[in-house]
Amino acid sequence: GGHDRKSAALAGVTWEHYLEAMMIWNEVMAANAASHLAGHPGDAVLVVAGNGHVMYGAGIPFGLARRVPGLAQATVYTEGAGSCPENLPGSLSGMADFVWMVPHSGE
């Protein structure tokens, strides 16, 4: 049935393949943003992507900085929270330029 096909499809998936795919995805998004900026001097670009694409300035911000040296960038990392804590938890330190505490259903 369907479970057998899913198991067979996942058999070739490895952590290395996942990381390679993520790296390629990040590089393509960075290249597209850089291409727009090159063709439209003075424009600002907003890239909306998941946390994994911006954490610690890696991923898209890293690829964009390599392509457009000196570019001013800001990253936002979202974290689920019922309310904004008084102090940022240490585990979130360095995740991004800004951490946005977002209420999720059930919290």
Summary of the structure (lengths in Angstrom):
residues: 107
radius of gyration: 17.8
end to end distance: 37.6
largest distance: 55.0
contacts: 229
relative contact order: 0.13
helix: 48%
strand: 9%
